[in-house]
Amino acid sequence: MRIREQVLTPAAPEQAWALIRDLARHHEWNPKITATEVSGSGEPGVGTRYRITYTMSGRANEYEAEVTEWSPPHAFAARLEERVKGDGRNAARYMLERYDVTPVGARTRVVHDVRVVHSGIPLPLRILIWVIMHLGRPTEPTVMQTFAALAEKESAAPTAPAYTPIG
């Protein structure tokens, strides 16, 4: 199953990247993310590991994630493996998540692409999901619309000067 969404924002690529690079902030635009724990400190990069919890339909699923591509301010990719629970039936379930940031004139295109492998969702339900995602209309802002609004808000926020001149 694949979910792909893109959005244009007036924020500069570096401003959009500032949101993407801070893994602990992804919940601010993706309401399905309910917890993120990043291993280590400092700037993320290839090999950075983190644990992320998605809650959907009242059910929490934890994933062990590892950054597989890190190319500031243009590309971020990670592999998220579901933590084995119970009898281990979900051991093969994982997601490949990717963000691509591209300048387009005075704006920035951000593409979010998620591929769920061995989702455990039966084929008829996957077909229904595909139809809804391609033909339906969202009733609330999408994940990337929320991202764009946050990036725009933060890019418009005034920044404090590094020093205050005297006299």
DSSP file with accessible surface (Angstrom, degrees, kcal/mol):
  #  RESIDUE AA STRUCTURE BP1 BP2  ACC     N-H-->O    O-->H-N    N-H-->O    O-->H-N    TCO  KAPPA ALPHA  PHI   PSI    X-CA   Y-CA   Z-CA
    1    1 A M              0   0   67      0, 0.0   115,-3.4     0, 0.0     2,-0.4   0.000 360.0 360.0 360.0 139.0    0.0    0.0    0.0
    2    2 A R  E     -A  115   0A 148    113,-0.2     2,-0.5     2,-0.0   113,-0.2  -0.984 360.0-170.1-130.0 136.8    1.3    3.4   -0.9
    3    3 A I  E     +A  114   0A  57    111,-3.1   111,-3.2    -2,-0.4     2,-0.4  -0.994  13.0 175.2-124.7 123.4    0.3    6.9    0.3
    4    4 A R  E     +A  113   0A 142     -2,-0.5     2,-0.3   109,-0.2   109,-0.2  -0.996   3.2 165.7-133.7 130.5    1.8    9.9   -1.5
    5    5 A E  E     -A  112   0A  50    107,-2.6   107,-3.4    -2,-0.4     2,-0.3  -0.997   9.9-171.0-143.1 142.9    1.0   13.5   -0.9
    6    6 A Q  E     -A  111   0A  98     -2,-0.3     2,-0.3   105,-0.2   105,-0.2  -0.945   2.5-176.2-133.5 158.8    2.6   16.7   -1.9
    7    7 A V  E     -A  110   0A  24    103,-1.9   103,-2.6    -2,-0.3     2,-0.4  -0.987  20.7-133.6-150.0 151.2    2.1   20.4   -1.1
    8    8 A L  E     -A  109   0A  56     -2,-0.3   101,-0.2   101,-0.2   140,-0.0  -0.933  27.0-178.9-105.8 135.6    3.5   23.8   -2.1
    9    9 A T  E     -A  108   0A   0     99,-2.5    99,-2.9    -2,-0.4     7,-0.1  -0.970  35.8-132.3-131.9 148.1    4.4   26.2    0.7
   10   10 A P  S    S+     0   0   66      0, 0.0    -1,-0.1     0, 0.0     2,-0.0   0.607  77.7 109.1 -73.4  -7.7    5.8   29.8    0.6
   11   11 A A  S    S-     0   0    0    137,-0.2    -2,-0.2    97,-0.2   141,-0.1  -0.356  79.2-108.0 -66.0 146.5    8.4   28.7    3.1
   12   12 A A    >>  -     0   0   36    139,-0.1     4,-2.3     1,-0.1     3,-0.7  -0.342  31.2-106.8 -68.6 156.0   12.0   28.4    1.9
   13   13 A P  H 3> S+     0   0   19      0, 0.0     4,-2.9     0, 0.0     5,-0.2   0.886 121.7  54.3 -52.6 -39.7   13.4   24.9    1.5
   14   14 A E  H 3> S+     0   0  120      1,-0.2     4,-1.7     2,-0.2     5,-0.1   0.854 108.1  49.3 -64.3 -34.5   15.6   25.4    4.6
   15   15 A Q  H <> S+     0   0   80     -3,-0.7     4,-1.0     2,-0.2    -1,-0.2   0.903 112.8  46.1 -72.3 -40.4   12.6   26.3    6.6
   16   16 A A  H >X S+     0   0    0     -4,-2.3     4,-1.8     1,-0.2     3,-0.6   0.925 112.2  52.4 -64.5 -41.9   10.6   23.3    5.5
   17   17 A W  H 3X S+     0   0   14     -4,-2.9     4,-3.3    -5,-0.3     5,-0.3   0.868  98.7  64.2 -62.6 -35.9   13.7   21.1    6.1
   18   18 A A  H 3X S+     0   0   45     -4,-1.7     4,-0.7     1,-0.2    -1,-0.2   0.878 106.4  44.6 -57.5 -35.6   14.0   22.5    9.7
   19   19 A L  H << S+     0   0    0     -4,-1.0     3,-0.4    -3,-0.6     6,-0.2   0.918 115.2  46.6 -72.8 -43.3   10.6   20.9   10.4
   20   20 A I  H  < S+     0   0    0     -4,-1.8    -2,-0.2     1,-0.2    -3,-0.2   0.914 108.0  55.6 -66.5 -42.0   11.5   17.6    8.7
   21   21 A R  H  < S+     0   0   68     -4,-3.3     2,-1.4     1,-0.2    -1,-0.2   0.761  91.6  76.7 -66.5 -23.9   14.9   17.3   10.4
   22   22 A D    ><  -     0   0   57     -4,-0.7     3,-2.5    -3,-0.4     4,-0.4  -0.663  64.7-174.9 -90.1  88.1   13.5   17.5   13.9
   23   23 A L  G >  S+     0   0    5     -2,-1.4     3,-1.2     1,-0.3     4,-0.2   0.812  78.5  62.1 -55.3 -33.4   12.1   14.0   14.2
   24   24 A A  G 3  S+     0   0   47      1,-0.2    -1,-0.3    -3,-0.1     3,-0.3   0.623 100.0  56.3 -71.7  -9.5   10.5   14.7   17.5
   25   25 A R  G X  S+     0   0   48     -3,-2.5     3,-2.5    -6,-0.2     4,-0.4   0.495  73.5  97.6 -98.5  -5.1    8.3   17.4   15.9
   26   26 A H  G X> S+     0   0    2     -3,-1.2     4,-1.7    -4,-0.4     3,-1.3   0.809  75.1  65.9 -57.4 -26.8    6.6   15.2   13.2
   27   27 A H  G 34 S+     0   0   93     -3,-0.3    -1,-0.3     1,-0.3    -2,-0.1   0.730  84.9  74.6 -66.3 -18.7    3.6   14.8   15.5
   28   28 A E  G <4 S+     0   0   78     -3,-2.5    -1,-0.3     1,-0.2    -2,-0.2   0.768 114.3  19.2 -68.3 -24.4    2.9   18.5   15.0
   29   29 A W  T <4 S+     0   0    2     -3,-1.3   118,-0.3    -4,-0.4   117,-0.2   0.526 121.4  62.3-119.0 -11.7    1.6   17.9   11.5
   30   30 A N    ><  -     0   0   10     -4,-1.7     3,-1.8     1,-0.1    -1,-0.2  -0.876  60.5-170.8-116.3  99.4    0.8   14.2   11.6
   31   31 A P  T 3  S+     0   0   92      0, 0.0    -1,-0.1     0, 0.0    24,-0.1   0.656  81.6  68.4 -66.8 -12.0   -1.9   13.5   14.2
   32   32 A K  T 3  S+     0   0   98     22,-0.1    23,-3.0     2,-0.0     2,-0.6   0.703  82.0  85.5 -78.3 -18.1   -1.4    9.8   13.8
   33   33 A I  E <   +B   54   0A   5     -3,-1.8    21,-0.2    21,-0.2     3,-0.1  -0.745  49.4 167.8 -84.8 119.8    2.1   10.1   15.5
   34   34 A T  E     +     0   0A  81     19,-2.8     2,-0.3    -2,-0.6    20,-0.2   0.554  62.0  13.6-111.2 -11.3    1.6   10.0   19.2
   35   35 A A  E     -B   53   0A  42     18,-1.1    18,-2.7     2,-0.0     2,-0.3  -0.953  53.1-175.3-162.4 145.3    5.2    9.5   20.4
   36   36 A T  E     -B   52   0A  30     -2,-0.3     2,-0.4    16,-0.2    16,-0.2  -0.979   1.6-174.2-143.3 130.8    8.8    9.7   19.1
   37   37 A E  E     -B   51   0A 116     14,-2.8    14,-2.9    -2,-0.3     2,-0.4  -0.987  12.3-156.6-125.3 119.8   12.0    8.8   20.9
   38   38 A V  E     -B   50   0A  62     -2,-0.4     2,-0.3    12,-0.2    12,-0.2  -0.820  13.8-132.5 -99.5 132.2   15.3    9.6   19.1
   39   39 A S  S    S-     0   0   79     10,-2.5    10,-0.3    -2,-0.4     2,-0.0  -0.649  70.9  -1.8 -80.2 136.7   18.4    7.7   20.1
   40   40 A G  S    S-     0   0   72     -2,-0.3     2,-0.3     8,-0.1    -2,-0.1  -0.193  82.5 -96.4  79.7-174.6   21.5    9.9   20.7
   41   41 A S  S    S+     0   0  124      2,-0.1     2,-0.1    -2,-0.0    -2,-0.0  -0.866  70.1  48.0-137.6 172.2   21.8   13.6   20.3
   42   42 A G  S    S-     0   0   65     -2,-0.3     0, 0.0     2,-0.0     0, 0.0  -0.390  97.8 -11.6  91.4-170.6   22.9   16.1   17.7
   43   43 A E  S    S-     0   0  108     -2,-0.1    -2,-0.1     1,-0.1   -21,-0.1  -0.413  71.7-123.4 -67.2 128.7   22.1   16.4   14.1
   44   44 A P        +     0   0   14      0, 0.0     2,-0.3     0, 0.0    -1,-0.1  -0.269  42.5 154.7 -64.0 162.9   20.3   13.3   12.6
   45   45 A G    >   -     0   0   17     26,-0.0     3,-2.6    22,-0.0    22,-0.3  -0.950  51.2 -35.5-169.6-176.4   21.9   11.5    9.7
   46   46 A V  T 3  S+     0   0  104     -2,-0.3    22,-0.2     1,-0.3     3,-0.1  -0.311 128.8  25.1 -55.9 130.2   22.1    8.2    8.0
   47   47 A G  T 3  S+     0   0   32     20,-2.8    -1,-0.3     1,-0.3    21,-0.1   0.218  82.8 141.7  96.7 -14.2   22.0    5.5   10.7
   48   48 A T    <   -     0   0   29     -3,-2.6    19,-2.6    18,-0.1     2,-0.4  -0.404  39.2-151.1 -60.4 133.6   20.1    7.6   13.2
   49   49 A R  E     + C   0  66A 105    -10,-0.3   -10,-2.5    17,-0.2     2,-0.3  -0.851  21.7 165.1-111.1 145.9   17.6    5.4   15.0
   50   50 A Y  E     -BC  38  65A   3     15,-2.2    15,-3.5    -2,-0.4     2,-0.4  -0.981  30.6-129.2-152.5 158.5   14.4    6.4   16.6
   51   51 A R  E     -BC  37  64A  72    -14,-2.9   -14,-2.8    -2,-0.3     2,-0.4  -0.949  27.3-173.8-111.5 133.3   11.2    4.8   17.9
   52   52 A I  E     -BC  36  63A   2     11,-2.4    11,-2.8    -2,-0.4     2,-0.5  -0.980  12.6-152.3-132.0 140.0    7.9    6.1   16.7
   53   53 A T  E     -BC  35  62A  13    -18,-2.7   -19,-2.8    -2,-0.4   -18,-1.1  -0.963   7.7-167.4-115.3 125.1    4.3    5.3   17.7
   54   54 A Y  E     -BC  33  61A  16      7,-2.6     7,-2.9    -2,-0.5     2,-0.5  -0.928   5.2-159.5-105.7 135.7    1.4    5.6   15.3
   55   55 A T  E     + C   0  60A  46    -23,-3.0     2,-0.4    -2,-0.4     5,-0.2  -0.971  18.6 166.4-118.4 118.2   -2.1    5.5   16.7
   56   56 A M  E >   - C   0  59A  71      3,-2.3     3,-2.1    -2,-0.5    -2,-0.0  -0.999  68.1  -4.0-133.7 133.0   -4.9    4.6   14.2
   57   57 A S  T 3  S-     0   0  134     -2,-0.4    -1,-0.1     1,-0.3     3,-0.1   0.859 130.2 -57.2  54.2  38.4   -8.4    3.6   15.0
   58   58 A G  T 3  S+     0   0   78      1,-0.2     2,-0.5    -3,-0.1    -1,-0.3   0.506 114.9 114.7  76.5   5.4   -7.6    3.7   18.7
   59   59 A R  E <   -C   56   0A 131     -3,-2.1    -3,-2.3     2,-0.0     2,-0.4  -0.928  55.9-146.1-116.1 124.5   -4.7    1.1   18.3
   60   60 A A  E     -C   55   0A  49     -2,-0.5     2,-0.4    -5,-0.2    -5,-0.2  -0.711  13.4-172.3 -90.0 134.9   -1.1    2.1   18.9
   61   61 A N  E     -C   54   0A  10     -7,-2.9    -7,-2.6    -2,-0.4     2,-0.4  -0.996  11.0-149.6-126.3 125.6    1.7    0.5   16.8
   62   62 A E  E     -C   53   0A  65     -2,-0.4    21,-2.8    -9,-0.2     2,-0.4  -0.756  12.4-167.6 -97.1 141.7    5.3    1.0   17.7
   63   63 A Y  E     -CD  52  82A   8    -11,-2.8   -11,-2.4    -2,-0.4     2,-0.6  -0.976  19.7-139.8-128.3 140.6    8.0    1.1   15.0
   64   64 A E  E     -CD  51  81A  49     17,-3.0    17,-3.1    -2,-0.4     2,-0.3  -0.888  34.9-166.3 -92.5 125.0   11.8    0.9   15.3
   65   65 A A  E     -CD  50  80A   0    -15,-3.5   -15,-2.2    -2,-0.6     2,-0.4  -0.854  18.1-170.4-121.1 152.1   13.1    3.4   12.6
   66   66 A E  E     -CD  49  79A  77     13,-1.9    13,-2.3    -2,-0.3     2,-0.3  -0.994  28.9-119.5-140.6 132.4   16.4    4.1   11.0
   67   67 A V  E     + D   0  78A   0    -19,-2.6   -20,-2.8    -2,-0.4    11,-0.3  -0.555  30.9 175.6 -70.0 125.4   17.3    7.0    8.7
   68   68 A T  E     +     0   0A  76      9,-2.5     2,-0.3    -2,-0.3    10,-0.2   0.578  67.4  28.2-108.2 -17.5   18.4    5.6    5.4
   69   69 A E  E     + D   0  77A  69      8,-1.7     8,-2.1   -24,-0.1     2,-0.3  -0.980  57.6 173.4-145.4 136.3   18.9    8.8    3.5
   70   70 A W  E     + D   0  76A  39     -2,-0.3     6,-0.2     6,-0.2   -24,-0.2  -0.876  12.9 153.1-145.9 103.9   19.8   12.2    4.8
   71   71 A S  E >>  - D   0  75A  54      4,-2.9     3,-3.2    -2,-0.3     4,-1.8  -0.660  45.5-117.6-135.9  76.1   20.6   15.0    2.2
   72   72 A P  T 34 S+     0   0   63      0, 0.0   -58,-0.1     0, 0.0    -2,-0.1  -0.303  87.2   2.6 -60.0 142.4   19.8   18.4    3.8
   73   73 A P  T 34 S+     0   0   24      0, 0.0   -56,-0.1     0, 0.0     3,-0.1  -0.704 133.1  46.8 -97.5  39.0   17.8   20.3    2.8
   74   74 A H  T <4 S+     0   0   91     -3,-3.2    27,-3.0     1,-0.3     2,-0.4   0.797 103.6  22.9-112.6 -35.9   16.4   18.1    0.0
   75   75 A A  E  <  +DE  71 100A   5     -4,-1.8    -4,-2.9    25,-0.2     2,-0.4  -0.997  42.4 173.8-147.2 139.6   15.8   14.5    1.1
   76   76 A F  E     +DE  70  99A   0     23,-2.2    23,-2.9    -2,-0.4     2,-0.3  -0.992  12.1 172.5-138.4 133.3   15.0   12.4    4.1
   77   77 A A  E     +DE  69  98A   9     -8,-2.1    -9,-2.5    -2,-0.4    -8,-1.7  -0.994   2.8 178.0-141.9 148.9   14.1    8.7    4.1
   78   78 A A  E     -DE  67  97A   1     19,-2.5    19,-2.6    -2,-0.3     2,-0.5  -0.988  24.9-135.2-146.8 154.1   13.7    6.1    6.8
   79   79 A R  E     -DE  66  96A  85    -13,-2.3   -13,-1.9    -2,-0.3     2,-0.5  -0.964  21.7-163.6-109.9 126.5   12.7    2.4    7.2
   80   80 A L  E     -DE  65  95A   0     15,-3.0    15,-2.8    -2,-0.5     2,-0.5  -0.954   2.0-165.3-116.1 115.6   10.3    1.8   10.0
   81   81 A E  E     -DE  64  94A  94    -17,-3.1   -17,-3.0    -2,-0.5    13,-0.2  -0.885  24.4-119.5-104.4 129.4    9.9   -1.8   11.2
   82   82 A E  E     -D   63   0A   6     11,-2.0   -19,-0.3    -2,-0.5     2,-0.2  -0.402  32.6-112.1 -65.6 135.1    6.9   -2.7   13.4
   83   83 A R        -     0   0   86    -21,-2.8   -21,-0.2    -2,-0.1     2,-0.1  -0.485  38.8-104.1 -68.9 135.8    8.0   -4.0   16.8
   84   84 A V        -     0   0   96     -2,-0.2     2,-0.3     7,-0.1    -1,-0.1  -0.408  45.0-176.1 -65.6 131.8    7.2   -7.7   17.1
   85   85 A K    >   -     0   0   82     -2,-0.1     3,-2.5    -3,-0.1     5,-0.4  -0.947  46.2 -27.4-127.9 150.2    4.1   -8.3   19.3
   86   86 A G  T 3  S+     0   0   89     -2,-0.3    -2,-0.0     1,-0.3     0, 0.0  -0.193 132.5   2.3  55.1-120.0    2.4  -11.5   20.5
   87   87 A D  T 3  S-     0   0  114      1,-0.1    -1,-0.3    -3,-0.0    -3,-0.0   0.413  99.7-112.1 -85.4   2.9    3.0  -14.3   18.1
   88   88 A G  S X  S+     0   0   22     -3,-2.5     3,-2.0    -5,-0.1     4,-0.2   0.621  71.2 139.6  81.8  12.0    5.3  -12.3   15.8
   89   89 A R  T 3  S+     0   0  198     -4,-0.4     3,-0.4     1,-0.3    -3,-0.1   0.780  73.0  51.2 -61.0 -25.6    2.8  -12.3   12.9
   90   90 A N  T >  S+     0   0   31     -5,-0.4     3,-1.8     1,-0.2    -1,-0.3   0.295  75.0 110.1 -93.8  10.7    3.6   -8.7   12.1
   91   91 A A  T <  S+     0   0   58     -3,-2.0    -1,-0.2     1,-0.3    -2,-0.1   0.796  79.0  48.9 -58.9 -28.8    7.4   -9.3   12.1
   92   92 A A  T 3  S+     0   0   58     -3,-0.4     2,-0.3    -4,-0.2    -1,-0.3   0.528  86.7 108.8 -89.0  -4.4    7.6   -8.7    8.3
   93   93 A R    <   +     0   0   34     -3,-1.8   -11,-2.0   -11,-0.1     2,-0.3  -0.562  40.9 147.0 -78.9 128.5    5.5   -5.5    8.4
   94   94 A Y  E     -EF  81 117A  45     23,-1.7    23,-3.1    -2,-0.3     2,-0.4  -0.972  34.0-137.0-152.2 166.9    7.5   -2.3    7.7
   95   95 A M  E     -EF  80 116A  14    -15,-2.8   -15,-3.0    -2,-0.3     2,-0.6  -0.966   4.4-150.0-126.8 145.3    7.2    1.1    6.1
   96   96 A L  E     -EF  79 115A  53     19,-2.5    19,-2.5    -2,-0.4     2,-0.4  -0.982  23.6-171.9-111.2 117.8    9.4    3.1    3.9
   97   97 A E  E     +EF  78 114A   4    -19,-2.6   -19,-2.5    -2,-0.6     2,-0.3  -0.920   5.9 176.9-116.2 140.3    8.9    6.8    4.5
   98   98 A R  E     -EF  77 113A  72     15,-2.3    15,-2.7    -2,-0.4     2,-0.4  -1.000  16.8-165.0-145.8 141.0   10.4    9.6    2.4
   99   99 A Y  E     -EF  76 112A   0    -23,-2.9   -23,-2.2    -2,-0.3     2,-0.4  -0.995   8.8-169.0-121.3 132.4   10.3   13.4    2.2
  100  100 A D  E     -EF  75 111A  42     11,-2.1    11,-2.6    -2,-0.4     2,-0.5  -0.991   3.6-163.3-121.1 130.9   11.6   15.3   -0.8
  101  101 A V  E     + F   0 110A   2    -27,-3.0     9,-0.2    -2,-0.4    -2,-0.0  -0.962  14.4 171.8-117.7 121.5   12.0   19.1   -0.6
  102  102 A T  E     - F   0 109A  66      7,-2.7     7,-3.4    -2,-0.5     2,-0.2  -0.993  31.2-124.9-135.1 128.7   12.3   21.0   -3.9
  103  103 A P  E     - F   0 108A  72      0, 0.0     2,-0.4     0, 0.0     5,-0.3  -0.503  24.2-174.9 -69.9 138.0   12.4   24.8   -4.6
  104  104 A V  E >   - F   0 107A  50      3,-3.2     3,-2.2    -2,-0.2     2,-0.2  -0.855  59.3 -63.1-134.1  94.9    9.7   25.8   -7.2
  105  105 A G  T 3  S-     0   0   82     -2,-0.4    -1,-0.1     1,-0.3     0, 0.0  -0.431 118.2 -16.4  62.6-127.7   10.1   29.5   -7.9
  106  106 A A  T 3  S+     0   0   99     -2,-0.2    -1,-0.3    -3,-0.1     2,-0.2   0.359 132.8  66.3 -88.8   5.1    9.5   31.4   -4.7
  107  107 A R  E <  S- F   0 104A 127     -3,-2.2    -3,-3.2   -95,-0.0     2,-0.4  -0.636  75.4-125.4-119.5 178.7    7.8   28.4   -3.1
  108  108 A T  E     -AF   9 103A   1    -99,-2.9   -99,-2.5    -5,-0.3     2,-0.5  -0.994  10.8-146.9-130.7 130.6    8.8   25.0   -2.0
  109  109 A R  E     -AF   8 102A  83     -7,-3.4    -7,-2.7    -2,-0.4     2,-0.5  -0.843  14.3-169.1 -94.4 130.6    7.3   21.6   -2.9
  110  110 A V  E     -AF   7 101A   0   -103,-2.6  -103,-1.9    -2,-0.5     2,-0.5  -0.987   1.6-166.3-120.6 123.0    7.4   19.0   -0.2
  111  111 A V  E     -AF   6 100A   8    -11,-2.6   -11,-2.1    -2,-0.5     2,-0.5  -0.939   2.3-165.1-110.4 128.5    6.5   15.4   -1.2
  112  112 A H  E     -AF   5  99A  14   -107,-3.4  -107,-2.6    -2,-0.5     2,-0.4  -0.974  10.7-178.7-114.1 122.4    5.7   12.8    1.5
  113  113 A D  E     -AF   4  98A  19    -15,-2.7   -15,-2.3    -2,-0.5     2,-0.4  -0.987   4.8-179.2-128.1 124.6    5.7    9.2    0.3
  114  114 A V  E     -AF   3  97A  17   -111,-3.2  -111,-3.1    -2,-0.4     2,-0.5  -0.994   6.0-170.1-126.2 127.8    5.0    6.2    2.5
  115  115 A R  E     -AF   2  96A 112    -19,-2.5   -19,-2.5    -2,-0.4     2,-0.6  -0.981   9.2-156.7-118.1 120.4    5.0    2.6    1.3
  116  116 A V  E     - F   0  95A  18   -115,-3.4     2,-0.4    -2,-0.5     3,-0.4  -0.878   9.0-158.7 -98.2 121.7    3.6    0.0    3.7
  117  117 A V  E    S- F   0  94A  21    -23,-3.1   -23,-1.7    -2,-0.6    -2,-0.0  -0.871  74.0  -0.6-105.2 131.9    5.0   -3.5    3.0
  118  118 A H  S    S+     0   0  128     -2,-0.4    -1,-0.2   -25,-0.2   -26,-0.1   0.954  76.9 175.8  55.3  54.5    3.1   -6.5    4.2
  119  119 A S        -     0   0   10     -3,-0.4    -1,-0.1     2,-0.1    -2,-0.1   0.719  36.0-131.7 -65.3 -22.0    0.4   -4.2    5.7
  120  120 A G        +     0   0   62      1,-0.3    -1,-0.1     0, 0.0    -2,-0.0   0.520  63.7 134.0  79.9   3.2   -1.8   -7.1    6.8
  121  121 A I        -     0   0   40      1,-0.1    -1,-0.3     2,-0.0    -2,-0.1  -0.765  62.4-114.3 -88.5 126.0   -4.8   -5.3    5.3
  122  122 A P     >  -     0   0   82      0, 0.0     4,-2.3     0, 0.0     3,-0.5  -0.220  25.7-111.8 -59.3 148.8   -6.9   -7.7    3.1
  123  123 A L  H  > S+     0   0  101      1,-0.2     4,-2.5     2,-0.2     5,-0.2   0.879 114.6  53.3 -52.3 -46.7   -6.9   -7.0   -0.6
  124  124 A P  H  > S+     0   0   99      0, 0.0     4,-2.0     0, 0.0    -1,-0.2   0.914 111.8  46.4 -59.7 -37.2  -10.6   -5.9   -0.8
  125  125 A L  H  > S+     0   0   82     -3,-0.5     4,-2.6     2,-0.2    -2,-0.2   0.885 109.8  53.7 -71.7 -36.6  -10.0   -3.3    2.0
  126  126 A R  H  X S+     0   0   95     -4,-2.3     4,-2.4     2,-0.2    -1,-0.2   0.902 108.5  50.5 -62.2 -39.1   -6.8   -2.1    0.3
  127  127 A I  H  X S+     0   0   93     -4,-2.5     4,-2.5    -5,-0.2    -2,-0.2   0.935 110.3  49.4 -64.4 -43.3   -8.8   -1.5   -2.9
  128  128 A L  H  X S+     0   0   91     -4,-2.0     4,-2.6    -5,-0.2    -2,-0.2   0.924 110.5  50.2 -61.3 -44.0  -11.4    0.5   -0.9
  129  129 A I  H  X S+     0   0   47     -4,-2.6     4,-2.8     1,-0.2    -1,-0.2   0.925 110.0  51.0 -60.4 -44.1   -8.7    2.6    0.7
  130  130 A W  H  X S+     0   0  144     -4,-2.4     4,-2.1     2,-0.2     5,-0.2   0.933 110.5  48.7 -59.5 -46.3   -7.2    3.3   -2.7
  131  131 A V  H  X>S+     0   0   55     -4,-2.5     4,-2.7     1,-0.2     5,-0.6   0.940 113.2  47.0 -60.7 -45.9  -10.6    4.4   -4.1
  132  132 A I  H  X5S+     0   0  100     -4,-2.6     4,-2.1     1,-0.2    -2,-0.2   0.931 113.3  48.4 -62.8 -43.7  -11.2    6.7   -1.1
  133  133 A M  H  <5S+     0   0   97     -4,-2.8    -1,-0.2    -5,-0.2    -2,-0.2   0.834 120.5  36.6 -67.9 -31.6   -7.7    8.2   -1.3
  134  134 A H  H  <5S+     0   0  102     -4,-2.1    -1,-0.2    -5,-0.2    -2,-0.2   0.737 132.4  23.4 -94.8 -24.2   -8.0    8.8   -5.0
  135  135 A L  H  <5S+     0   0  122     -4,-2.7    -3,-0.2    -5,-0.2    -2,-0.2   0.632 104.4  85.9-114.3 -21.4  -11.6    9.8   -5.4
  136  136 A G     << -     0   0   32     -4,-2.1    -4,-0.0    -5,-0.6     0, 0.0  -0.267  68.0-131.7 -78.4 167.6  -12.6   11.0   -2.0
  137  137 A R        -     0   0  205     -2,-0.0    -3,-0.1     2,-0.0    -4,-0.0  -0.984  24.9-116.2-121.2 129.5  -12.2   14.5   -0.6
  138  138 A P        -     0   0   84      0, 0.0     4,-0.1     0, 0.0    -5,-0.0  -0.301  11.9-153.5 -64.7 146.4  -10.8   15.1    2.8
  139  139 A T  S    S+     0   0  143      2,-0.1     3,-0.0     1,-0.0    -2,-0.0   0.547  81.5  28.2 -95.2 -10.8  -13.1   16.7    5.4
  140  140 A E  S    S-     0   0  136      1,-0.0    -1,-0.0     0, 0.0     0, 0.0  -0.903 108.7 -64.7-139.8 168.6  -10.2   18.1    7.4
  141  141 A P        -     0   0   84      0, 0.0    -2,-0.1     0, 0.0     2,-0.0  -0.252  54.7-123.2 -57.8 141.3   -6.7   19.3    6.5
  142  142 A T     >  -     0   0   31      1,-0.1     4,-2.4    -4,-0.1     5,-0.2  -0.274  29.4 -98.0 -75.5 171.0   -4.4   16.6    5.2
  143  143 A V  H  > S+     0   0   25      1,-0.2     4,-2.2     2,-0.2     5,-0.1   0.934 125.6  44.0 -55.9 -47.4   -1.1   15.8    6.9
  144  144 A M  H  > S+     0   0    0      2,-0.2     4,-2.6     1,-0.2    -1,-0.2   0.819 109.2  55.5 -75.4 -27.4    0.8   17.8    4.3
  145  145 A Q  H  > S+     0   0   98      2,-0.2     4,-2.1     1,-0.2    -1,-0.2   0.913 110.2  47.4 -65.2 -39.8   -1.6   20.7    4.4
  146  146 A T  H  X S+     0   0   47     -4,-2.4     4,-2.2  -117,-0.2    -2,-0.2   0.911 111.1  51.6 -65.2 -41.8   -1.0   20.9    8.1
  147  147 A F  H  X S+     0   0    0     -4,-2.2     4,-2.8  -118,-0.3     5,-0.2   0.940 109.9  49.0 -57.2 -49.6    2.8   20.7    7.4
  148  148 A A  H  X S+     0   0   11     -4,-2.6     4,-2.7     1,-0.2     5,-0.2   0.902 110.1  50.8 -61.1 -41.2    2.6   23.6    4.9
  149  149 A A  H  X S+     0   0   58     -4,-2.1     4,-2.5     2,-0.2    -1,-0.2   0.916 112.6  46.6 -63.4 -41.5    0.6   25.8    7.3
  150  150 A L  H  X S+     0   0   26     -4,-2.2     4,-2.7     2,-0.2     5,-0.2   0.925 112.8  49.1 -66.8 -43.7    3.1   25.1   10.1
  151  151 A A  H  X S+     0   0    1     -4,-2.8     4,-2.2     1,-0.2    -2,-0.2   0.920 113.1  47.7 -62.0 -42.2    6.1   25.8    7.8
  152  152 A E  H  X S+     0   0  100     -4,-2.7     4,-1.5    -5,-0.2    -2,-0.2   0.926 111.8  49.7 -64.9 -44.0    4.4   29.1    6.6
  153  153 A K  H  X S+     0   0  157     -4,-2.5     4,-0.8     1,-0.2     3,-0.3   0.933 113.8  45.3 -60.5 -45.4    3.7   30.2   10.1
  154  154 A E  H  < S+     0   0   77     -4,-2.7     3,-0.3     1,-0.2    -1,-0.2   0.835 110.2  53.8 -71.0 -30.8    7.2   29.5   11.2
  155  155 A S  H  < S+     0   0   35     -4,-2.2    -1,-0.2    -5,-0.2    -2,-0.2   0.782 109.5  49.4 -73.9 -23.6    8.7   31.2    8.2
  156  156 A A  H  < S+     0   0   79     -4,-1.5    -1,-0.2    -3,-0.3    -2,-0.2   0.621  86.4 107.1 -87.2 -14.2    6.7   34.4    8.9
  157  157 A A  S  < S-     0   0   53     -4,-0.8     2,-0.1    -3,-0.3    -3,-0.0  -0.437  77.3-115.9 -67.8 133.1    7.7   34.5   12.6
  158  158 A P        -     0   0  129      0, 0.0     2,-0.4     0, 0.0    -1,-0.1  -0.396  26.1-135.6 -67.8 146.7   10.1   37.3   13.3
  159  159 A T        -     0   0  130     -2,-0.1     3,-0.1     1,-0.0     0, 0.0  -0.841  16.8-117.4-104.0 144.2   13.6   36.3   14.5
  160  160 A A        -     0   0   89     -2,-0.4    -1,-0.0     1,-0.1     2,-0.0  -0.513  35.5-105.9 -75.9 143.1   15.3   38.0   17.4
  161  161 A P        -     0   0   98      0, 0.0    -1,-0.1     0, 0.0     3,-0.1  -0.325  22.0-122.2 -66.5 153.3   18.6   39.7   16.5
  162  162 A A  S    S+     0   0  109      1,-0.1     2,-0.3    -3,-0.1    -2,-0.0   0.772  94.2   8.3 -67.5 -25.9   21.8   38.0   17.7
  163  163 A Y  S    S-     0   0  168      2,-0.0    -1,-0.1     0, 0.0     0, 0.0  -0.973  72.4-123.6-147.5 164.2   22.7   41.1   19.6
  164  164 A T        -     0   0  116     -2,-0.3     2,-0.0    -3,-0.1     0, 0.0  -0.952  29.5-130.3-113.9 116.2   21.1   44.4   20.6
  165  165 A P        -     0   0  100      0, 0.0     2,-0.5     0, 0.0    -2,-0.0  -0.383  18.7-140.4 -65.3 145.4   23.1   47.5   19.6
  166  166 A I              0   0  168      1,-0.1    -2,-0.0    -2,-0.0     0, 0.0  -0.928 360.0 360.0-109.6 132.9   23.6   50.1   22.3
  167  167 A G              0   0  123     -2,-0.5    -1,-0.1     0, 0.0     0, 0.0   0.491 360.0 360.0  80.1 360.0   23.4   53.8   21.7
